[in-house]
Amino acid sequence: MARMGGGPAGRYGKKQEKANDTKGTLKKLLKYISSFKWLLVVIIVIVIVYTLATLAANVFLKNVVASLGTYDPVSNTFGIYDPVTDTYLNQPNWNAFVTNLVILIVCYVGYIVFNFLASYLSTIFSNKVVKKLRSDLFDKIVYLPIKYTDTNSHGDIMSRITNDVDNISNALSSSVVSLISSLITIIGCLGIMIWYSPLLTAVSMISLVLSMALALFMAKYMRPLFSKQQKVLGELNTETEETVTSFLTVKAYNHQPEAIKAFNEKSDELKKAGLKANIIGGSMGPVMNFIGNLTYFLVCIFGSMFILNGIGGTLLGQPLEIAIVVMFLTTSKQFNRPISEVAQLYSGIVSALAGAERIFKILDEKKEDFSKKEDFNLDEFRGNISFKGVDFSYVEGQQVLNDFNLDIEPGEKIALVGATGSGKTTIVNLLLKFYDIDRGTITIDGKNIDDISKKDLRSAISIVLQDPMLFADTIANNVKYGKEDATDEEIDYALDFANCKFVRKMADGKNTELFEGASNISQGQRQLLTIARAVLADPKILILDEATSSVDTRTEKKIQDAMVKLMENRTSIIIAHRLSTIQDADKIVVMDHGHVVEIGNHKSLLEKNGVYASLYNTQFKGLNT
């Protein structure tokens, strides 16, 4: 239901971001991941298979090298094998060479095939998780109280459902396989290296110590930067949304330079935040590669020294051989690769967690309560409304209604008038339970509205707002928004009743597609369609918030005639600024600073010569001279 207005402005009432909670965010995100645990299990199994294949390839590579034999150089200065002067310590085994080479090729091919399959399934997995997350987020937003959208910028909310969710999607699709593979690879490589040479393994651990220290150091700075980047992006979306939706105003007041300046300032802030975050995040990969290359160099140097000095053998006491050193070079490289990959993914993971935290802040918000304590039969509805001692404030300490009292009889047409800020729209917000009152009671037919479900309550009420809200859909679908099962005949009746003759002149009639914001029809035509929507809904209570303010005088008269018929036998509340539209109201309620200062019909209030008479005479001054 469209916002009635009257609440605090979104961009000025925005809540401050709370402290980061990585552990709590990750725990909540894992609940979504566990929803598709069987697909995740399949991915893990496939990752284990191809990771083991790569680990096994290292052992078979050692066997391939070892099967070529080793020799003892006795006289060759250059260390090149000479069959005349050199003697084999182990003779070449060509059968073993071919066998191990074939197995090695199978391992590599298996890695390629299963790696592709794991990547394919992880993409499906991430899409499923994100689809559920996005659906839950949108469901929560739809059922959030009006207060939330009043106190949070709409651009920031849009940023969470688009950019933040996309960041999670990207992180899941690129990280699931890599993280699982990395964990298995690190454990497997470590086990192989310790088995074949604990001493050479200790040399390789230098990279692990350096990598962990670097990751912990950089993590301290990265997360706040990515959180700020997401926050500023939401603010930039808000700035853009406000400029686009207020485009006519921007043009009319030649405000283009100021709009560009405001956008550029926010864009520069985003650029600075993004540069800091991405420079630090992007530097992780190159630094990790340097550490990996350093380890590669150290294995070569120390491996050669260990062989020459006869130290650094296997756990079974076998001497260190050149084949083992060759295997160590590939295994240590493999050991450092996942660390480097995780480092490169880290910035994306941090960004995703920052976005997830913002998303879960919305998901943790309390929904509107649609439960009911009492049965409310619309067929027995009479329409008696009573406000008793109602106090209300949008912002604590700034009262809008003070001890407000008003009784509306069934079928009565009530007009609310008063200066801007007197509380007219607030009354409607409270009647529809867009906001909860601070003190007092509001009853319908003697039942406290707190005991009536919001679904039943709002089903009994239709609103025609001052600013017409139409969706990018057909005219027919817009008109039947409040009654989805309406027939074509009922839609036609509503359109005729609301004087929407222009619809029949359109090529596609009521099946005409409206653009976003219904920009392909006039403001007055939009208002007529919202009135037709109210006609079709056939409400028990009708609320008109200056419903004819956007139409010309002739059309206004026709709409008023239609409204007279529509308001027959139903309780009607009219929020009016043009006093000429409410002279036939049964009761006119004059408000000032949240109080009722006068009540009566048009004639009696003029005779009283009070606040209403002053407003009326001011508005019509000079018309009869």
C-alpha positions in Angstrom: 0.0 0.0 0.0 1.4 3.4 -0.9 2.8 5.5 1.8 0.4 8.2 3.1 3.1 10.6 4.1 3.3 12.6 7.3 6.3 10.6 8.7 9.9 11.7 9.2 11.9 12.1 6.0 13.9 9.0 5.0 17.3 10.4 4.2 17.4 12.6 7.4 16.0 9.9 9.7 18.4 7.2 8.6 19.6 4.8 11.3 23.3 4.6 12.0 25.2 1.5 11.0 25.9 -0.8 14.0 29.3 -2.4 14.8 30.4 -5.2 12.5 29.5 -8.8 13.5 31.4 -11.2 11.3 30.7 -14.3 13.3 26.9 -13.6 13.6 26.7 -12.7 9.9 28.6 -15.9 8.8 26.3 -18.0 11.0 23.2 -16.6 9.4 24.6 -17.0 5.9 25.5 -20.6 6.7 21.8 -21.3 7.4 20.9 -20.3 3.8 23.8 -22.4 2.5 22.6 -25.4 4.5 19.2 -25.2 2.7 20.9 -26.8 -0.3 23.3 -29.0 1.7 22.9 -32.1 -0.6 24.1 -30.1 -3.6 26.9 -28.8 -1.5 27.8 -32.4 -0.5 28.0 -33.4 -4.1 30.2 -30.4 -4.9 32.5 -31.3 -1.9 32.8 -34.9 -3.1 33.7 -33.8 -6.6 36.2 -31.3 -5.2 37.8 -34.0 -3.0 38.1 -36.3 -6.1 39.9 -33.8 -8.3 42.0 -32.4 -5.4 43.2 -35.9 -4.5 43.9 -36.4 -8.2 46.2 -33.4 -8.2 47.9 -34.6 -5.0 48.4 -38.0 -6.4 49.9 -36.5 -9.5 52.7 -35.2 -7.4 53.6 -38.7 -6.1 53.4 -40.1 -9.6 55.5 -37.3 -10.9 58.1 -38.4 -8.4 57.8 -41.9 -9.6 58.2 -40.9 -13.2 61.5 -39.1 -12.3 62.7 -41.9 -10.1 61.9 -44.5 -12.8 64.6 -42.8 -15.0 67.2 -44.1 -12.6 70.0 -42.4 -10.6 73.7 -42.5 -11.2 77.0 -41.7 -9.5 79.1 -39.2 -11.3 82.8 -40.0 -10.7 84.7 -38.0 -13.2 82.4 -35.7 -15.3 83.1 -32.1 -14.3 79.8 -30.8 -15.6 77.7 -33.4 -13.8 76.3 -34.7 -17.1 75.8 -38.5 -17.3 78.5 -40.3 -19.2 78.0 -44.0 -19.7 81.7 -44.6 -19.9 82.8 -42.9 -16.6 79.5 -42.8 -14.6 77.8 -45.7 -12.8 74.1 -46.1 -12.2 73.0 -46.4 -8.6 69.5 -47.4 -9.9 68.8 -48.6 -13.4 66.0 -47.0 -15.4 62.7 -48.9 -15.3 60.9 -48.1 -18.6 57.8 -50.1 -17.7 57.4 -48.2 -14.5 58.1 -45.0 -16.4 55.2 -45.6 -18.9 52.8 -46.8 -16.2 53.4 -43.8 -13.9 53.3 -41.4 -16.9 49.9 -42.7 -18.0 48.5 -42.5 -14.5 49.9 -38.9 -14.2 48.1 -37.9 -17.4 44.9 -39.5 -16.2 45.2 -37.5 -12.9 45.6 -34.3 -14.9 42.7 -35.0 -17.3 40.5 -36.0 -14.3 41.4 -32.8 -12.6 40.2 -30.8 -15.6 37.0 -32.7 -16.0 36.0 -32.7 -12.3 37.1 -29.1 -11.8 34.8 -28.0 -14.6 31.9 -30.0 -13.1 32.5 -28.6 -9.6 32.6 -25.0 -11.0 29.3 -25.7 -12.9 27.5 -27.1 -9.9 28.9 -24.3 -7.6 27.3 -21.8 -10.0 24.0 -23.5 -9.7 24.4 -23.7 -5.9 25.2 -20.0 -5.5 22.3 -19.0 -7.7 19.9 -21.2 -5.5 21.2 -19.7 -2.3 21.1 -16.1 -3.6 17.6 -16.6 -5.1 16.3 -17.7 -1.7 18.1 -14.9 0.0 16.8 -12.3 -2.4 13.3 -13.7 -2.2 13.3 -13.6 1.6 14.7 -10.1 1.6 12.0 -8.8 -0.7 9.3 -10.7 1.3 10.6 -9.0 4.4 10.7 -5.5 2.8 7.1 -5.9 1.6 5.9 -6.7 5.1 8.1 -4.2 7.0 6.2 -1.4 8.8 5.8 2.0 7.0 8.1 3.4 9.7 11.1 1.5 8.3 10.8 3.0 4.8 10.1 6.4 6.3 13.3 6.3 8.4 15.7 4.6 5.8 16.7 6.0 2.4 15.0 4.1 -0.4 18.2 4.1 -2.4 20.0 2.3 0.4 17.3 -0.3 0.6 17.6 -0.8 -3.2 21.3 -1.2 -2.9 20.9 -4.0 -0.4 18.6 -6.0 -2.6 20.7 -5.5 -5.7 24.4 -4.8 -5.1 24.8 -6.5 -1.8 23.0 -9.7 -3.0 25.1 -9.7 -6.2 28.3 -9.5 -4.1 27.2 -12.5 -2.1 26.4 -14.3 -5.4 29.8 -13.6 -6.8 31.6 -14.6 -3.7 29.7 -17.9 -3.4 30.2 -18.9 -7.1 33.9 -18.1 -7.0 34.7 -19.1 -3.4 32.9 -22.4 -2.6 35.0 -24.6 -4.8 38.2 -22.7 -4.1 37.8 -22.7 -0.4 37.0 -26.4 -0.2 39.8 -27.3 -2.6 42.2 -25.1 -0.8 41.5 -26.7 2.5 42.0 -30.2 1.2 45.0 -29.2 -0.8 46.7 -27.6 2.1 46.1 -30.7 4.3 47.1 -33.1 1.6 50.2 -31.3 0.5 51.3 -30.9 4.1 50.8 -34.6 4.7 52.8 -35.6 1.6 55.6 -33.2 2.4 56.0 -34.3 6.0 56.0 -37.9 4.9 58.8 -37.4 2.3 60.9 -34.8 4.2 60.0 -33.2 7.5 63.1 -31.0 7.3 62.3 -29.7 3.8 58.7 -29.2 5.0 59.9 -26.9 7.7 61.5 -24.8 5.0 58.2 -24.6 3.1 56.3 -23.5 6.2 58.0 -20.2 6.0 55.4 -19.2 3.4 52.5 -20.3 5.6 53.8 -18.2 8.6 54.3 -15.1 6.4 50.9 -15.6 4.6 49.0 -15.9 7.9 50.7 -12.9 9.4 50.0 -10.8 6.3 46.3 -11.9 6.1 45.7 -11.1 9.7 47.4 -7.7 9.4 45.4 -6.7 6.2 42.1 -8.1 7.4 42.2 -5.5 10.2 41.9 -2.7 7.6 39.9 -4.3 4.8 36.6 -5.0 6.4 35.8 -1.4 7.6 36.8 -0.2 4.1 34.4 -2.5 2.3 31.6 -1.8 4.7 32.1 1.9 4.0 32.1 1.3 0.3 28.8 -0.5 0.4 27.3 2.2 2.6 28.4 5.0 0.3 27.1 3.1 -2.7 23.7 3.0 -1.1 23.9 6.8 -0.5 24.8 7.3 -4.2 21.8 5.2 -5.3 19.6 7.5 -3.1 21.1 10.6 -4.7 20.5 9.2 -8.2 16.9 8.1 -7.3 16.0 11.5 -5.9 17.3 13.3 -9.0 15.5 11.0 -11.5 12.2 11.0 -9.6 12.4 14.8 -9.2 13.6 15.4 -12.8 11.0 18.0 -13.7 11.7 20.0 -10.6 15.5 19.8 -11.3 14.8 21.1 -14.9 12.3 23.7 -13.9 14.6 25.4 -11.4 17.8 25.0 -13.5 19.2 22.9 -10.8 21.3 20.7 -13.1 24.7 22.1 -11.9 23.8 21.6 -8.3 22.5 18.1 -9.0 25.7 17.2 -10.9 27.8 18.6 -8.0 26.0 16.6 -5.4 26.3 13.4 -7.5 30.0 14.0 -8.1 30.7 14.6 -4.5 29.0 11.3 -3.5 30.7 9.6 -6.5 34.1 10.9 -5.4 33.5 9.6 -1.9 32.6 6.2 -3.4 35.7 6.3 -5.6 38.0 7.1 -2.6 36.4 4.3 -0.5 36.6 1.9 -3.4 40.2 2.8 -4.2 41.4 2.2 -0.6 39.4 -1.1 -0.3 40.4 -2.5 -3.7 44.1 -1.4 -3.5 44.6 -3.2 -0.2 42.4 -6.2 -1.4 44.1 -6.4 -4.8 47.6 -6.3 -3.3 47.0 -9.6 -1.4 47.4 -11.7 -4.5 50.7 -10.3 -5.8 52.2 -10.4 -2.3 51.1 -14.0 -1.8 52.6 -14.9 -5.2 55.9 -13.4 -4.1 55.9 -15.4 -1.0 55.1 -18.5 -3.0 58.1 -17.9 -5.4 60.3 -17.3 -2.3 59.3 -20.7 -1.0 60.0 -22.3 -4.5 63.5 -20.7 -4.4 64.2 -21.9 -0.8 63.1 -25.5 -1.6 65.6 -25.6 -4.5 68.5 -24.2 -2.4 67.9 -26.2 0.7 66.9 -29.4 -1.2 70.2 -29.4 -3.0 72.1 -28.8 0.2 70.3 -31.6 2.0 71.0 -34.1 -0.9 74.7 -33.2 -1.0 75.0 -33.5 2.8 72.9 -36.6 3.1 70.3 -35.1 5.4 66.5 -34.4 5.3 65.4 -38.0 4.6 61.8 -39.4 4.7 59.9 -40.5 7.8 60.9 -44.1 7.0 64.6 -43.2 7.0 65.2 -43.2 3.3 67.7 -40.7 1.9 66.5 -37.6 0.1 66.6 -38.0 -3.7 66.4 -35.6 -6.6 62.9 -37.1 -7.5 61.7 -36.1 -4.0 63.0 -32.6 -4.5 61.3 -32.3 -7.8 58.0 -33.5 -6.2 58.6 -30.9 -3.4 58.9 -28.1 -5.9 55.4 -28.9 -7.4 53.9 -29.8 -4.0 55.1 -26.7 -2.3 53.8 -24.6 -5.2 50.5 -26.4 -4.9 50.6 -25.8 -1.1 51.0 -22.0 -1.7 48.5 -21.8 -4.6 45.4 -22.2 -2.4 46.8 -19.6 0.1 47.3 -17.2 -2.8 43.9 -18.0 -4.2 42.2 -17.4 -0.9 44.1 -14.1 -0.6 42.9 -13.0 -4.0 39.3 -14.0 -3.1 39.5 -12.4 0.3 38.5 -8.9 -0.8 35.4 -10.4 -2.5 34.6 -12.4 0.6 35.0 -9.4 2.8 32.8 -7.3 0.5 30.2 -10.2 0.5 30.2 -10.4 4.3 29.8 -6.6 4.6 26.8 -6.8 2.2 25.4 -9.9 4.0 25.5 -8.0 7.3 23.5 -5.1 5.8 21.0 -7.6 4.3 20.5 -9.5 7.6 19.9 -6.2 9.4 16.8 -5.9 7.2 15.9 -9.6 7.7 16.2 -9.2 11.4 13.7 -6.3 11.4 10.3 -7.1 12.9 7.5 -7.6 10.4 4.1 -6.1 10.8 1.9 -8.2 12.9 -1.0 -9.5 10.9 -2.4 -11.8 13.6 -5.9 -11.1 15.0 -7.3 -11.5 18.4 -10.9 -11.0 17.5 -13.0 -12.1 14.5 -13.9 -9.2 12.2 -16.7 -9.9 9.8 -16.7 -7.4 6.9 -20.3 -8.4 6.0 -21.4 -7.1 9.4 -19.3 -4.0 9.2 -21.1 -0.7 10.1 -18.3 1.8 10.0 -18.4 3.5 13.4 -14.9 5.0 14.1 -13.8 6.4 17.4 -10.6 8.1 18.5 -10.3 8.4 22.3 -7.4 10.3 24.0 -4.9 9.6 21.2 -1.3 10.8 21.6 1.2 10.2 18.8 4.6 11.3 17.7 6.8 10.2 14.8 9.9 11.3 16.7 10.0 10.9 20.4 9.4 14.2 22.1 7.8 15.9 19.1 4.0 15.4 19.5 1.9 15.4 16.4 -1.5 14.5 18.1 -2.3 15.5 21.6 -5.3 14.0 23.4 -7.1 13.7 20.1 -10.8 12.7 20.3 -13.2 12.2 17.4 -16.3 10.1 16.8 -17.4 9.2 13.2 -20.9 7.7 12.8 -21.6 4.9 10.2 -22.1 6.3 6.7 -21.0 9.7 7.8 -18.9 11.9 5.5 -16.1 13.6 7.5 -13.8 16.3 6.2 -10.5 17.0 7.9 -9.1 20.5 7.4 -6.4 22.5 8.9 -2.9 24.0 8.2 -0.1 21.8 7.0 1.3 19.8 9.9 -1.9 19.9 11.9 -2.1 16.1 11.9 -4.7 15.3 9.2 -2.8 12.7 7.3 -1.5 11.3 10.6 -5.0 10.3 11.6 -5.3 8.2 8.5 -1.9 6.6 9.1 -3.0 5.6 12.6 -6.4 4.3 11.4 -4.7 2.0 8.9 -2.1 1.1 11.6 0.8 2.2 9.5 2.0 3.5 12.9 1.0 2.5 16.4 -0.3 5.2 18.8 1.6 6.2 21.9 -1.5 6.4 24.1 -5.3 6.2 23.8 -7.5 3.9 21.7 -8.9 3.7 18.2 -12.0 1.5 17.7 -14.1 0.4 14.7 -17.6 -0.8 15.6 -16.5 -0.9 19.2 -13.5 -3.1 18.6 -10.0 -1.9 19.3 -8.1 -1.9 16.0 -5.2 -3.5 17.9 -7.4 -6.6 18.1 -8.3 -6.6 14.4 -5.8 -8.1 11.9 -4.2 -5.6 9.7 -5.3 -7.6 6.7 -9.0 -7.4 7.7 -8.6 -3.8 8.7 -7.0 -2.7 5.4 -9.4 -4.8 3.3 -12.2 -2.6 4.7 -10.5 0.6 3.6 -9.6 2.2 0.2 -7.5 5.2 -0.2 -7.2 7.7 -3.1 -4.0 9.6 -2.5 -3.1 13.1 -3.5 -0.1 11.7 -5.5 -1.5 8.9 -7.6 0.5 5.7 -7.6 0.3 3.5 -10.7 2.5 0.5 -11.7 4.2 -0.4 -14.9 1.4 -2.7 -16.0 -1.9 -2.6 -17.9 -4.6 -0.1 -17.0 -6.9 -3.1 -16.2 -4.4 -4.6 -13.8 -3.8 -1.2 -12.1 -7.6 -0.7 -11.6 -8.1 -4.2 -10.1 -5.1 -3.9 -7.8 -7.5 -4.0 -4.8 -9.7 -6.7 -6.3 -7.6 -9.3 -8.2 -10.6 -11.4 -9.2 -12.6 -8.6 -10.8 -14.3 -9.3 -14.1 -13.9 -7.2 -17.3 -17.5 -6.0 -16.8 -16.6 -4.8 -13.2 -13.5 -3.0 -14.5 -15.4 -1.3 -17.3 -18.0 -0.2 -14.7 -15.4 1.3 -12.4 -13.7 3.1 -15.3 -17.0 4.6 -16.4 -18.0 5.5 -12.9 -14.7 7.4 -12.4 -15.2 9.2 -15.7 -12.2 7.5 -17.3 -13.5 8.1 -20.9 -9.9 8.6 -22.2 -9.3 4.8 -21.8 -11.8 3.9 -24.5 -10.0 6.2 -26.9 -6.8 4.4 -26.5 -5.8 1.8 -29.2 -5.6 -1.0 -26.6 -8.3 0.3 -24.3 -7.9 -1.0 -20.7 -5.2 -3.3 -21.9 -2.9 -0.3 -22.6 0.5 -0.8 -21.0 1.5 2.1 -18.6 5.2 3.1 -18.5 7.0 3.3 -15.2 5.3 6.0 -13.1 2.5 6.0 -15.7 4.5 8.7 -17.6 2.5 8.1 -20.8 -0.7 9.6 -19.4 -1.4 12.9 -17.7 -1.4 13.6 -14.0 -5.2 14.0 -14.0 -5.7 10.8 -15.9 -3.6 9.0 -13.3 -5.8 10.3 -10.6 -8.9 9.2 -12.3 -7.5 5.7 -12.6 -6.8 5.6 -8.8 -10.4 6.7 -8.2 -11.6 3.8 -10.5 -9.4 1.5 -8.4 -11.3 2.6 -5.3 -14.6 2.2 -7.0 -13.8 -1.4 -7.9 -12.6 -2.2 -4.4 -16.0 -1.2 -3.0 -14.6 -0.3 0.4 -16.5 0.0 3.7 -14.4 3.1 4.6 -13.3 5.5 1.9 -10.4 7.9 2.4 -9.8 10.7 0.0 -6.5 12.6 0.4 -7.2 15.7 -1.7 -8.2 13.3 -4.4 -9.3 15.8 -7.0 -6.3 18.2 -6.7 -4.7 17.1 -10.0 -7.7 17.5 -12.3 -9.3 20.4 -14.0 -12.4 22.1 -12.6 -14.8 20.4 -15.1 -13.4 17.0 -14.4 -13.4 17.7 -10.7 -17.1 18.4 -10.8 -17.8 15.1 -12.5 -15.6 13.2 -10.0 -17.3 14.9 -7.1 -20.7 13.8 -8.5 -19.3 10.2 -8.8 -18.0 10.4 -5.3 -21.3 11.4 -3.9 -22.7 8.1 -5.3 -19.6 6.2 -4.1 -19.8 7.6 -0.6 -23.5 6.7 -0.1 -24.0 4.3 2.8 -20.3 4.1 3.6 -18.1 6.0 6.1 -15.9 8.5 4.3 -12.9 10.6 5.4 -11.8 13.5 3.2 -8.5 15.3 3.8 -9.1 18.7 2.2 -7.1 21.8 1.4 -9.6 23.2 -1.1 -12.6 24.0 1.0 -14.9 24.2 -2.0 -14.8 20.4 -2.2 -16.1 19.6 1.3 -19.0 22.0 1.7 -21.5 19.2 1.6 -19.7 17.1 4.2 -21.8 15.9 7.2 -19.2 17.0 9.6 -16.1 19.2 9.1 -13.3 18.7 11.7 -10.9 21.7 12.0 -7.5 20.7 13.4 -4.6 22.7 14.7 -1.4 21.3 16.2 -2.9 17.9 16.8 -6.1 19.1 18.4 -9.7 19.3 17.3 -10.5 23.0 17.6 -13.9 23.1 15.8 -16.5 20.6 14.6 -19.6 21.3 12.6 -21.0 21.5 9.1 -20.1 24.2 6.6 -22.9 26.5 7.4 -22.6 26.3 11.2 -18.9 26.8 11.2 -19.2 29.9 9.0 -21.8 31.3 11.4 -19.4 30.5 14.3 -16.9 32.8 12.7 -13.9 30.9 14.1 -10.9 29.2 12.6 -12.8 27.5 9.8 -14.4 30.8 8.8 -11.0 32.4 8.8 -9.6 29.7 6.5 -12.6 29.9 4.2 -12.6 33.7 3.9 -8.8 33.7 3.3 -9.2 31.1 0.5 -12.1 32.7 -1.2 -11.2 36.4 -0.6 -11.9 38.5 -3.6 -14.1 35.9 -5.4 -17.3 37.6 -4.6 -16.1 41.2 -4.9 
